[in-house]
Amino acid sequence: MEPVLTKYVREPNSFTLDFYLKHDGYTALKQALGTQPNDVIEIVKASGLRGRGGAGFPTGMKWQFVDKKIEPRYIACNADESEPGTFKDHVLMERYPHLLFEGCLIGCWAIGAKVAYIYIRGEFYHVQKVMEAELAKAYAQGYAGRNILGSGWDCDIVIHRGAGAYEAGEETALIESLEGKRAQPRIKPPFPALSGLYNKPTAVNNVETLCNLPAIVLNGAEWFAKLGPEKNGGPKLYCVSGHVKRPGVYEASMNTTLREIIFDRAGGIRDGHQLKAVIPGGSSVPILLPDQLDVPASFDSVQKAGSMLGSAGIIVMDETTCMVWAAMNLMHFYKHESCGKCTPCREGGDWLWKILSRIERGEGQMRDLDLLVSVSNNIAGKTLCAFGDAEATPPLTTLKHFRAEYEAHIREGRCTVPAEWRARTAVAAAH
Ligand SMILES: Cc1cc2nc3c(=O)[nH]c(=O)nc-3n(C[C@H](O)[C@H](O)[C@H](O)COP(=O)(O)O)c2cc1C
């Protein structure tokens, strides 16, 4: 598939307004402004675009739910990108920021918003600087702000820097943080489309989601839908990390299988090693085994295979990976990042980490395995947001597929992967 989103990102100065204008920049916005807002919603609905932030919810439907009777309305662009293994939005924002600005403006036109807030991850300081400089140029040349493209329509884009919390990527926590409060989730319903930022209707959309809009407007809904399997249309960015020869961001149709992405695009497993396990959608989703990879890397097919496409962060592990260590390492992240609002997540994450750590050190007991399941099941589905489900996943999925490895740790009183592969285990355990 000819790249759509990342076609130019490797070219020098691709981030500048001049470059963008030379490559059809802001022509989709001009076209959209010549139509009724509802027409844009209809095109996006017909295209079948699904959110690229994790849940894969249809974007057009989300926009339709936005309450058009209440003003003001907002777009909140989710640029928090903190899911481990996920680094695609970063590339778009750093190398092609005007695509995102144009997507934000088309989204605002569609739902009748006058402001788009781009909530950018705190650690993306450099990216933010690039975006701010480019946004100033867009304002100066009439592509944002007052009387955009001479249309008489005003719309602002505000770049808001987060303070470095994974939870701030959850849509209601993001809204709280934008309002100047701690990034903790709200009870849903009401959903942001009805009551979001400042209790006004808000569409929270991921960076990659919004970046698809100019191409949909220019090329049409049918073109977009036909790029992938039914209900999984459009181009998709995959972040491949771990034990592959060429880690990186790859754009492909969702017809492409997970095996093709890992072996053809990312070069396969590093020399002399074999594939052991893959987490296909960022750290929060269940593991797939090597014989489960011949499925299209689409929302629906990956789900059928027993996992989720999530943020399309494909984490590849070879046989040098101790799966108890992997679960412990991920749990270290979750226990640290829990926002603390819900007791099961706040307390349970720490317990899970402690249990996993003692098994990894060789100090676990067989009854710890049931305890891991019991604690995990008392977190998943029992919290305000999906963080709890994510946190419960590493122990449950590694136990499901690699129980023998856990039992060997307990029986032998030590980590069972060879010593030369264990160096990093010691580093993680020291935290
Ligand atoms: C703990 C947690 C972290 C999340 N982090 C992100 C994130 O960094 N970026 C993102 O786009 N969505 C993230 N999401 C998903 C958002 O809540 C929301 O579904 C998404 O921004 C909607 O945009 P989309 O419809 O374009 O996918 C996260 C969800 C949870 C539960």
The ligand as a Tripos MOL2 file, in Angstrom:
@<TRIPOS>MOLECULE
LIG
   31    33     1     0     0
SMALL
NO_CHARGES

@<TRIPOS>ATOM
      1 C1         -5.0820    4.2640   30.8750 C.3       1 LIG1
      2 C2         -5.4150    4.6930   29.4930 C.ar      1 LIG1
      3 C3         -4.4890    5.3950   28.7370 C.ar      1 LIG1
      4 C4         -4.8010    5.8300   27.4460 C.ar      1 LIG1
      5 N1         -3.8420    6.4980   26.7470 N.ar      1 LIG1
      6 C5         -4.1470    6.9510   25.4970 C.ar      1 LIG1
      7 C6         -3.1800    7.6940   24.7590 C.ar      1 LIG1
      8 O1         -2.0490    7.9350   25.2110 O.2       1 LIG1
      9 N2         -3.5320    8.1320   23.5190 N.ar      1 LIG1
     10 C7         -4.7840    7.8920   22.9870 C.ar      1 LIG1
     11 O2         -5.0710    8.3390   21.8790 O.2       1 LIG1
     12 N3         -5.7110    7.1870   23.6620 N.ar      1 LIG1
     13 C8         -5.4240    6.7160   24.9030 C.ar      1 LIG1
     14 N4         -6.3700    6.0360   25.6040 N.ar      1 LIG1
     15 C9         -7.7010    5.8560   24.9850 C.3       1 LIG1
     16 C10        -8.5740    7.1010   25.2320 C.3       1 LIG1
     17 O3         -9.2740    6.9520   26.4650 O.3       1 LIG1
     18 C11        -9.6190    7.3150   24.1290 C.3       1 LIG1
     19 O4        -10.2950    6.1130   23.9090 O.3       1 LIG1
     20 C12        -9.0170    7.7850   22.8070 C.3       1 LIG1
     21 O5         -8.2260    8.9260   22.9700 O.3       1 LIG1
     22 C13       -10.1330    8.1040   21.8340 C.3       1 LIG1
     23 O6         -9.6130    8.4980   20.6000 O.3       1 LIG1
     24 P1         -9.9050    7.6550   19.2850 P.3       1 LIG1
     25 O7        -11.3930    7.4200   19.2520 O.co2     1 LIG1
     26 O8         -9.4180    8.5010   18.1840 O.co2     1 LIG1
     27 O9         -9.1510    6.3730   19.4260 O.co2     1 LIG1
     28 C14        -6.0810    5.5580   26.8940 C.ar      1 LIG1
     29 C15        -7.0160    4.8460   27.6520 C.ar      1 LIG1
     30 C16        -6.6840    4.4030   28.9280 C.ar      1 LIG1
     31 C17        -7.7120    3.6380   29.7050 C.3       1 LIG1
@<TRIPOS>BOND
     1     1     2 1
     2     2     3 ar
     3     2    30 ar
     4     3     4 ar
     5     4     5 ar
     6     4    28 ar
     7     5     6 ar
     8     6     7 ar
     9     6    13 1
    10     7     8 2
    11     7     9 ar
    12     9    10 ar
    13    10    11 2
    14    10    12 ar
    15    12    13 ar
    16    13    14 ar
    17    14    15 1
    18    14    28 ar
    19    15    16 1
    20    16    17 1
    21    16    18 1
    22    18    19 1
    23    18    20 1
    24    20    21 1
    25    20    22 1
    26    22    23 1
    27    23    24 1
    28    24    25 2
    29    24    26 1
    30    24    27 1
    31    28    29 ar
    32    29    30 ar
    33    30    31 1
@<TRIPOS>SUBSTRUCTURE
     1 LIG1         1 GROUP 0 **** ****
